[in-house]
Amino acid sequence: MSDIDLSNMEQTVMELIINSGEARSYAMEALAAARAGDFDKADECIKSAREAEIRAHSVQTQLIGLDMGEGKVPVNLILVHAQDHIMTSMLAKEMAQEMINLYRVLNTNGIKLS
């Protein structure tokens, strides 16, 4: 989304939810791949998670810029829900990356968990 149209906030909020949900799903897929020892797939999934996270963050940043701390963007329950999705997906990606690093160390030392 290049420019946000405040008259269609439902579409904007859905874009936040969809992109952050995609980021979370890729993070979980990356974690499963690492647990199975497929670190190439894990790296691909983390890259895809990062790309989806960037798309969601871009929309979020545009909304913040439009609002400018002046209450121009209407805050409702669905927007709060979308923000929750963004934060959850960011945390999931960060934790997945840390766990993937642990799986790599374990794998290097000959310890398999799957």
Buried (B, 14 or more C-beta within 10 A) or exposed (E): EEEBEEEEBEEBBEBBBBBBBBBBBBBBBBBBBBBBBBBEBBBBBBEBBBEBBEBBBBBBEBBEEBBEEEEEBEEEEBBEEBBEBBEBBBEBBEEBBEBBEEBBEBBEEEEEEE
